[in-house]
């Protein structure tokens, strides 16, 4: 069993940056695929980024490509989401998710591919 805890959310102005963290406990998730999703009020949960198992391949949603970077620190059992050039439309609750199943970049965008979820952290970007 893996427990995930997100942190690093907050209020930032347009153009600013935030770094979200997803820390795992219970057991290491260094071999897992870890993804970030977000959900804005009144909208469906949306794929943001994923780092694919031990290969370290990364994959991004179109709306964040070139602005967000996902990375992992194996020693700290933590995955990060560096968010730059933030826009008001990035405002959402951000969730991290993990799975030990082997998935592809294509299926990493699907919520059902993940077995473990954090509680989320709020990101608000003011205009």
Secondary structure, DSSP 8 states (H G I E B T S, - for coil): --EEEEE--EEEETT--EEEEEEEESS--TTSEEEEEEE-TTS--EEEEEEETTTTEEEE-TTTTTTEEEEEETTTTEEEEEE-S--GGG-EEEEEEEE-S---TTGGG-GGG-SEE---EEEEEE-
